[in-house]
Amino acid sequence: MSLVINIYYTGKCGNAKKFVNEMIQSGTVDLIRKEPGNLGYDYFFCEANPETVLLIDKWKDKSALDAHHKTAMMNTIAELRKKYNLSMRVEQFYQLDGESVGDFDEVISKRTAIRKFSNNLLSDEILQKILEAGRKAPTAKNMQPQVIYVIKSNDAHAKLDLATPCRYGAPVCLLVCADKSQAWSSGDYSSYEMDATIVATHMMLEATNLGVDNIWVKNFDSKILKNEFELSENIVPVCLMPLGYRAPDCPINPMHNVRKELDSFVFYK
Ligand SMILES: Cc1cc2nc3c(=O)[nH]c(=O)nc-3n(C[C@H](O)[C@H](O)[C@H](O)COP(=O)(O)O)c2cc1C
């Protein structure tokens, strides 16, 4: 997981720009860019406030940033900041970029229902990883009855929107179905829905793991889906999963942290 740090330097009488010039002229910027794990060290000038300069500082991981903080360059930067009397505001972000969060507890805590997506597309590489996680899911008797439709085109969006109000603007939706004729069955029981659910759960958690926002949707009209996407009789839509990146004004789901206590549903016998 790479780190992105935004540092806003603000001063008076053009001091922020003078600071940048001296950082560059003294060779300090070049030295920082050559440090192991530095992915970028670039200044940007602020249109709204000419006395502010934004530094976007990117590091491969936290240990690269920690090593940078221990170098002599930090003193040089601090002295120059003092010389030009600059105030500083810092924002730090983790950039997932399809890299894994890595910590399963963090993944299951982070996952939450997203109901407003931005237009940002996810890469084919990330989508592939999500689908691959579904492929690895267990199914009854390993029959693998899942059938997944990747809904990406404008035409497919329009068809899907006829069947559900719950796409929430996502650029990609996975329509996870089960082929009843392919599922394990015994008597009047068939595992098709359970199998497809496990497949979808794998994909949902992998999406979160890769920094891709998602939601599980059951509010769809199966008949319309079957008509619009010409699904054969034995294909049953089980779950719809919008995928993408949350919009900046996406509301926080108030239900996310509302969970029953363990002792209300776990019984030790
Ligand atoms: C089986 C299932 C069906 C769901 N169907 C919908 C749905 O049709 N529309 C929707 O907006 N959210 C739907 N959700 C999302 C839940 O409302 C949401 O997961 C729940 O409130 C818990 O919040 P959290 O996911 O942020 O922890 C569904 C979730 C599940 C597991």
The ligand as a Gaussian input file, in Angstrom:
#p B3LYP/6-31G(d) Opt

LIG

0 1
 C      -28.582000     -10.234000       1.077000
 C      -28.446000      -8.731000       1.068000
 C      -29.297000      -7.986000       0.310000
 C      -29.158000      -6.589000       0.245000
 N      -29.938000      -5.875000      -0.609000
 C      -29.783000      -4.549000      -0.707000
 C      -30.539000      -3.816000      -1.665000
 O      -31.309000      -4.369000      -2.433000
 N      -30.363000      -2.480000      -1.727000
 C      -29.476000      -1.831000      -0.905000
 O      -29.352000      -0.606000      -1.006000
 N      -28.743000      -2.504000       0.003000
 C      -28.855000      -3.840000       0.123000
 N      -28.080000      -4.555000       0.995000
 C      -27.092000      -3.851000       1.848000
 C      -27.463000      -3.894000       3.337000
 O      -28.531000      -2.991000       3.588000
 C      -26.233000      -3.514000       4.163000
 O      -25.231000      -4.459000       3.916000
 C      -26.568000      -3.497000       5.651000
 O      -27.338000      -2.349000       5.968000
 C      -25.336000      -3.470000       6.554000
 O      -24.545000      -2.333000       6.260000
 P      -23.007000      -2.476000       5.842000
 O      -22.970000      -3.340000       4.618000
 O      -22.549000      -1.059000       5.548000
 O      -22.278000      -3.068000       7.004000
 C      -28.178000      -5.931000       1.048000
 C      -27.310000      -6.724000       1.806000
 C      -27.411000      -8.096000       1.810000
 C      -26.420000      -8.907000       2.590000

